[in-house]
Amino acid sequence: MDGVALTVFQLISFFIHAIQPILVPLCLLLAWGLMILLLWSVIAAIADTIRRAQQMHKIPCPNCTFFTKNYHLKCPVQPLIALSEQAINCPDFCATRNINWDTD
Ligand code: SF4
């Protein structure tokens, strides 16, 4: 068993010495590749978050007359799509009117 382990270590040692000249450039490329992948992932996540936020801001329900602000029934007209992305082109959207109830 020790003879096999010694042979394996000798093989590994020979292999490391054989690739020594290209090891430094290879590690440099791998390190920069990882850094570029990490940066790419962060940029992609930020872009996706911005795209998602823009999509969510297109939901018209908070500015609709029929929006109740009640968690149990957000909208009596379209209760299944209220406050979801499906409500973006809601045919029943009616812009909120500012009604001043003060009679002074
Ligand atoms: S009618 Fe349409 S836009 Fe208005 S609150 Fe209901 S789902 Fe939203």
Boltz pocket constraint, residues with backbone or C-beta under 6 A from the ligand:
constraints:
  - pocket:
      binder: B
      contacts: [[A, 60], [A, 61], [A, 62], [A, 64], [A, 65], [A, 66], [A, 67], [A, 74], [A, 75], [A, 76], [A, 77], [A, 78], [A, 79], [A, 81], [A, 82], [A, 83], [A, 87], [A, 90], [A, 91], [A, 92], [A, 93], [A, 94]]
      max_distance: 6.0
